[in-house]
Amino acid sequence: MVLQSAAEFDRAQRKAAVDAIDEIAKTWARTPPKDFDAWFARNVDRLVATVTAGQAAAVRGADSYVGDALDEQNIRAPRLATPNPVQLVGVTADGRTIDGLLAQSVIGARARIAEGMPAYRAWQDAGLEVRRVIQNELADAGRAATGIGIVSRLGVGYVRMLTPPSCSRCVVLAGRYYHWSSGFRRHPKCNCRHIPSREDHADDQRTDPKKYFESLTEVEQRRVFTVAGAQAIRDGADINQVVNARRGLTIIGGRAQRTEVYGRQLLTTREGTTRRGAAGAALRRRGRTARTTPRLMPEAIYEIAENRAQALELLRTYSYIQ
């Protein structure tokens, strides 16, 4: 069951983001102004006020949430310090000023116009970019405030909780326990949350990658994990192996490059093929190395397998299943 405190804090975080984004959308001109810089100078104070109000709402109650979440799990963690999350308001996650962050979108719009993009399109893209970066900043503020609450208590770390819809990179991290000093890995638009804890007490799909995968329709599974990746997981492949394998693809021009293997051009990966990697160990047990026997991606395995038994054997060979 999901912790009640986590669900309530997540709702508060979502509301803070929605309110701020709605206000930003109202402020941002629907049609491009004649002078982008003059428009920005007239509206920057209102935009900054909207963002700081959103940050204040995002950090509000974070420390109480940490305490409530620990109480729900019957975890006693003496407080070592009193958090002061107000210091997170008014600056970006990387220490820049809010107005400086917002100005980058206007500068980018001018640059795109100089490259030939129509003014209305450049201005529209700038507005979308502003909303995206502000959404990220509010999420980061809430996570930072939660992290401060965690480090302020003795012996507490956190478990990563999904907030669907989630991408494959986040799914494989769900449910893992992290030390208080471990950074929260996130990407743009990531909305995952901390669950303060000493271990994963939550038996719920939002902290269990396999349960989350099984909660999706086959269409959603293919969209998040790719067609072949989703099929491999349904065939019993380890989600971590399937997702992490994609990190080792060679990408050129936005496309994954194929390698000649067994006389065919197939997708291969370098991920997991080192001495410590699962695939590397499996290859060495067969008297081979990653240099002589590239690790096939699930897409390649399904492409060459003549039947399900052979596909399963290849998935096992390359350590996608045990």
Phi, psi and omega in degrees: 000140179291139176298132180300320181296322179293319180296317181292320179293322178298318178298320179294321179295317179296318180296319179300319181291315181298316181299316181293315181296320178299318180292321177299317181297324178292323183284320184294128183299137179289325178248148183295131177290159179295323181236105183301316183295319180295320178297316182296319179298324180286331189248355186299322181297319180293319179296315180297319179298322179296316181293314181295324176295321178294319177297317180300320178291325182290325182270344182296129177083002182297316182292322177296321178299315180302313180296317181295320180296319178293321178299318180299331181265006182057040178256123176263122182223100181305139179283132179259338182201165179255116181297151177229071187294347179301336179291348178274351184268135176098356177226161178277171181297334179257016172090003178279167175280153180296316182295325177295320178296314180295322182298331181299326180292321178292318178299318179296322179297317179297320181295320180293324176296320179297333179273358176112359180285140177301145184301319183296322180290317180297319180291321178297315179297322179297319178297318178295321179295319178301314181295323180294312183292326179291321175302317178297317182296320180292320177296319179295322179297316179296319178293320180296318179296320177295318179300321178296320178297325180289312183292341181280358181240145186288129171069024183248137172239212179210157174248140182276129181245133176285147170236091186302151001284145184234152179272168183298325181297324179282323182303317184288346178266348184298138176084356179282143177269134180237142175296154183304332183269000181281128180294151180272105181289124179211161179238170177306135181073007175294131180236025177292157185235161170276144163243107179301132184190178169248348176193171183281102178269349189266111176269078188214152184299336183282352172238012180230108183306316183293320179295322179295317178301314182291341179282345182273153171288165179298326178297315180293321178301316180293324180293319184280320188249004187075160183299309182290322179298317179295320179295320179298318179295318177296332178279000177109003180293149177288127183303319181299317180296319182294313183289314183293332180301329182292340178292336184268006178289149174269117184252124176229124181063030178081003182240141177288132182271144180263157181237146178284117179224129180055034178078009180230154177273109186232157175283126177232165181222151175267349184296133176078010184260004177285178180302326182271349183283151181297317181292321178299318179295320180295320179295318181294327178296336179265007179077023182236171177227165180295335180291320182269336182227090181301148178281120180283144171282158177306322179304317181293321181297315180290335180289325185257341182292135181274340179203175183297320181299319180290322178298316180295321179295319178290323176299322179289319180302319182263019171065027173278333173228162179250000000 
